[in-house]
Amino acid sequence: MPTDLLQARRRTCLRLGAALGLSPLMLSMPRQLQAQPAPAGADANPLTGGHGEGVHSPLSPFAPLPKRDDVVPWSTLAQVEQRVEKSRMVQVYAPAILALNQKTVRLQGFMAPLDPGERQTHFLLTSVPLTCAFCTPGGAESIVQVRTRTPIRYTMEGLVVEGRFHVLQNDTFGFYYRLTDAVAVR
């Protein structure tokens, strides 16, 4: 992401956080997201590259997700690129992702509710915890829209859900992935 966009994003988060009474320390951007030169051979156009699986800030009050062998890792879901076709952006998914389409999978992440309430049936699962209600931790590849079979209790800790995985093309809301008929798993 270009330096000026990173700085503008950080200023916006700090202003909004201050208006909500949040500490600037909670909203400070991790070093990994601060301006860095692009690696050799990297696409310089931020519109055609993803943000990856996201970065868990070392300042986050939430513990990172523990390693599990029974879940699809976010590094797999991050294997998507974007390209311009006929003046619009399209996703190009890696074969490993396409092989998961319409399969029952387990995903691990953090719940970002879309509606108020203690129990959720429709929420976003993110690769890293949201520390600002107005910022996403990574690109669209670090978020999965979840629809559950039965309500799941809201938690700020990491959780594992299992359901039917959908790889989306040209989703109206810009999502790359959806999990339906999901249930919470221990």
Helices and strands as residue ranges (DSSP letters): H 3-19, H 24-27, G 31-33, H 74-77, E 80-85, E 88-93, H 95-98, E 104-113, E 119-126, G 140-142, E 143-153, E 158-167, E 177-185
